Amino acid sequence: MLHDTIRLVTDRIIARSEGPRGEHLKRMRAAAEEGPARAHLSCSGQAHAYAAAGQDQEALATKSAGNLGIVTAYNDMLSAHQPFERFPDLIRAAARDAGGTAQVAGGVPAMCDGVTQGTPSMDLSLFSRDVIALAAGVALSHNVFDSTVYLGVCDKIVPGLIIAAQSFGHLPAVFLPAGPMTSGLSNDEKAAVRQKFAAGEVDRAALMQAEMAAYHGPGTCTFYGTANTNQMLMEFMGLHLPGASFVNPNTPLRDALTTMGAKRALEISHLGNAYTPVCDVLDERAFVNGIVGLNATGGSTNLLIHLVAMARAGGIVLDWQDFSDIADVTPLLARVYPNGLADVNHFHAAGGLGFMIGELLRAGLLHEDVRTVLGDGLDRYTTEPKLKDGDLSWESGASETQNERILRPVSDPFQPTGGLKRLSGTLGNAVTKISAVAEEHHVIEAPVRVFHTQEDVKAAYQAGEFEHDVIVVVRFQGPKANGMPELHSLTPVLANLQARGLKVALVTDGRMSGASGKVLSAIHVSPEAVDAGPIARLQDGDILRVDAQNGAIEIVTEGVLDRAPATADLTANAFGVGRDMFANFRAHVGSADTGASSL
């Protein structure tokens, strides 16, 4: 039986989305009724599209087998996307074996917040999601494909690809992950070195040694941030093959899953025997399942923006209250760094997503009656892939956790509710993630120190200015101000203050890391400071209360809202590292609570 709250929230989303969702599906049905798009191209147009297809040229020109469009985020500078270098050859071979063809439709950029963290380049990070969606749209606009596979992993890449897939929702879409790198230096040891460096206790050489030992090979980073949250979502929402998310790169099982994913993408095309357009997979139930997974795993706060934007691309309207209500009834079943010491490889070995999906289905917390790329029903995603004598098959997954310090059943969770919470009050709307925050830090009331850059926060810390309880406010960090960069480089500073026994919280209209840690952070504050939101009226010494237990963020000091809003000189945000090209994005972007989209 489906849990009452899950049913209530789903029904609420369906009712709220009726108009835009209906229009989206109407457009997708019309596109599907036109049949395979290649048939409507001129002979000259087709010849252009097939000219460089080599051994596949004749099949493309004379046969009616499906043609698979590959959209790839490959580059060899980022570990998460480097494994995709081999994928097109694997996919083309798989397509030929199935009697079809495959072509790389186009590439999209892949940006790493880990590389750009704390630098001006982070001002482009969130906007890269919309660029990726646009680039994928251009790739598919040639209209010669019967189905699609998407190669992407990290923070903005998967959401951008989903937005594009929704625009081409009449086409099937299978997402093929690259998998996480093997485990290196533990995330906890790495974080400890970072905090020591922030405190001046170790030099840069020691910091570099630790970082290189942690990030040491191909694949995604092994902590549970936005990249690995994306992979979880693709499985919970039925766009991966079951058990595909956390198989390491360049292994026989990884290659077998890539091959099978390509073949399945052809099977579910208009020319296959199980037509499954992505618009039928990504319905309201799929997004609710994704939100449940986000809470049950203690996933990235960034998805509170991305899921809203992803859903709206398909006519589905989510709001942060949906996330909060679902969090209230979803137990936290996983402890993966920064919520614990384990990494995603340990989580996968302990039973992983298959065990978790089975537990949540039995508890009535997931919609089982959904469509997926493998067929009807989420129950298929309780199985795990096995490669025996070169043959890929799926077997029943773990029925019991293999390590209760990492993964637990619904009957004995780490905490009874999920890690995400909507905050509302006199400061506006915000969100917080508390799955890694100790209970004694869930409510912080303290004077504020107001800053306009994270560099100023770090300078104040180095100058020894934080001697008492404090709520650090960093404003003019919203999407309109500078593209809403993550403020992850503040994590060691704030953690050190908390370790000294101070009550500490962060409040910002920007973003925190998808791996938000042990310090209470009220983020994505809306309206943002540029829009003269209440956060623009705060001054040093004002008392603010951040209450994650009751979902409140209140200005305690009287008269604050009567003040004129502060302004800031944002001209430095307009140039350098390509920021001048993104002026239109900053001018037209929506608010964080509506997905911070410029599309």
Secondary structure, DSSP 8 states (H G I E B T S, - for coil): ---HHHHHHHHHHHHHHHHHHHHHHHHHHHHHHT--GGGGS-HHHHHHHHTT-GGGHHHHHH----EEEEEE---SSSTTTGGGGGHHHHHHHHHHHTT-EEEEEEE-----HHHHTTSGGGGGHHHHHHHHHHHHHHHHTT---SEEEEE--STTHHHHHHHHHHHTTTS-EEE----B----S-HHHHHHHHHHHHTTSS-HHHHHHHHHHHS-SSSB-SSSSHHHHHHHHHHHTT-S-TT-TT--TTSHHHHHHHHHHHHHHHHTSTTSSS---HHHHSSHHHHHHHHHHHHHHT--TTHHHHHHHHHHTTT----HHHHHHHHHH--B-B-BTTSSSB-HHHHHHTTHHHHHHHHHHHTT-S--S-EETTEE-GGGGGEEEEEETTEEEEEE--SS-S-TTTB--TTS-SBSS-SEEEEEETTEEEEEE-TTS-GGGSEEEEEEEEESSHHHHHHHHHTT---S-EEEEE-S-SHHHHS--B-GGGHHHHHHHHHTT--EEEEESSB--TT--SSEEEEEEES-GGGT-GGGG--TT-EEEEETTTTEEEE-STTGGGS-------GGGGSSTTGGGGHHHHHH---GGGT----
